[in-house]
Amino acid sequence: MRKLSLSFLALAFVALSAVPASAQDMMPEMAEGEDVEFTAHVVDLSCKVVYNLEGDMHRECAQVCADRGVPLGLMAEDGTLYLPVSQAMPGAGDNERLKPHAEHAVTVTGKAIERGGMHTIIIEKVEM
């Protein structure tokens, strides 16, 4: 009986240790992106788009919205709005990194991915 229990335990250990490897095999391949660096204003996607706020009023609103989970975005000088995304699954937001820069111009380095008209960026570096 003891031999059977040890065999079952060994078999269970082997089966369970294979799960992470097979889960990794199921991970979809990341989209091809383009390495970019550009200047942009940090905006919140609610107050900037809906109310077109600017200046100190937008800065305060953006910080409150960021605390409530509204994503902060990057409005490039050419008017393109980029939504920061993450390679992590599930995705981790960039609000904490961008919040101090709300309504300020920053230089952003990262990997831009455009799909279906949506412009996204995986941010590598943000500098004022």
C-alpha positions in Angstrom: 0.0 0.0 0.0 2.8 2.4 0.9 4.5 1.6 -2.5 1.3 2.4 -4.3 0.9 5.8 -2.4 4.5 6.8 -3.2 4.0 5.9 -6.9 0.8 7.9 -7.0 2.6 10.9 -5.3 5.5 10.7 -7.8 3.1 10.6 -10.7 1.1 13.5 -9.4 4.3 15.5 -8.9 5.3 14.9 -12.5 1.9 15.8 -13.9 1.7 19.0 -11.9 5.2 20.1 -12.8 4.3 19.9 -16.5 1.4 22.3 -16.2 3.5 25.5 -16.2 5.4 24.4 -19.3 2.2 23.6 -21.2 0.7 26.9 -20.1 3.7 28.7 -21.5 3.3 26.9 -24.8 -0.3 28.2 -25.0 0.9 31.8 -24.5 0.1 33.8 -27.6 3.0 35.4 -29.5 3.4 39.2 -28.9 2.5 41.4 -31.9 5.4 43.0 -33.7 6.0 46.5 -32.6 8.1 49.4 -33.7 10.8 51.0 -31.5 9.8 54.6 -31.0 10.8 57.7 -29.1 8.5 60.8 -29.1 7.4 63.8 -27.0 3.9 63.6 -25.6 1.6 65.1 -23.0 0.3 62.8 -20.3 -3.5 62.9 -20.3 -6.3 61.0 -18.8 -8.6 59.4 -21.3 -11.8 60.7 -19.7 -11.3 64.4 -18.9 -9.1 65.1 -21.9 -11.3 63.4 -24.5 -14.7 64.2 -23.0 -14.2 67.7 -21.6 -11.0 68.8 -23.4 -9.5 70.0 -20.1 -6.0 71.5 -20.1 -3.6 73.1 -17.6 -3.9 72.8 -13.8 -7.5 71.7 -13.9 -6.6 68.8 -16.2 -3.6 67.9 -14.0 -5.7 67.6 -10.9 -8.5 65.7 -12.7 -6.0 63.3 -14.4 -4.5 62.4 -11.0 -7.9 61.8 -9.4 -9.0 59.8 -12.5 -5.8 57.7 -12.4 -6.4 56.9 -8.8 -9.9 55.6 -9.7 -8.5 53.4 -12.5 -9.1 55.6 -15.6 -6.1 54.9 -17.8 -3.6 57.7 -18.5 -2.6 58.1 -22.1 0.0 59.9 -24.1 -1.0 62.6 -26.6 1.9 62.9 -29.1 2.8 66.2 -30.7 1.2 65.1 -33.9 -2.1 64.5 -32.1 -1.9 60.7 -32.0 -3.2 59.3 -28.7 -1.3 56.3 -27.4 -2.7 54.0 -24.8 0.0 52.4 -22.6 -0.2 48.6 -22.5 1.8 45.9 -20.9 3.4 42.6 -21.9 2.3 41.1 -18.6 -0.7 38.8 -18.5 -2.9 40.1 -17.1 -1.8 43.5 -18.2 -0.4 45.9 -15.6 -1.2 49.6 -16.0 1.2 52.5 -16.2 -0.8 54.9 -14.1 1.5 55.0 -11.2 4.5 55.8 -13.4 2.7 58.4 -15.5 0.6 60.1 -12.7 3.3 62.5 -11.5 3.7 63.7 -15.1 0.0 64.4 -15.7 -0.5 67.4 -18.1 3.3 67.6 -18.5 5.3 67.0 -21.7 7.5 63.9 -21.5 9.8 62.0 -23.8 8.7 58.4 -24.1 10.7 55.5 -25.3 9.1 52.1 -26.0 7.5 49.8 -28.5 4.5 51.1 -30.4 1.9 48.7 -31.7 -1.0 49.8 -33.9 -3.9 47.6 -34.5 -7.4 48.4 -35.9 -6.8 52.1 -35.6 -5.7 51.9 -31.9 -2.3 53.2 -31.1 -0.6 51.5 -28.1 2.8 51.6 -26.5 4.8 49.4 -24.2 6.7 52.0 -22.3 10.3 51.4 -21.6 11.3 54.8 -20.3 9.5 58.1 -19.4 11.5 61.3 -18.9 10.6 65.0 -18.4 
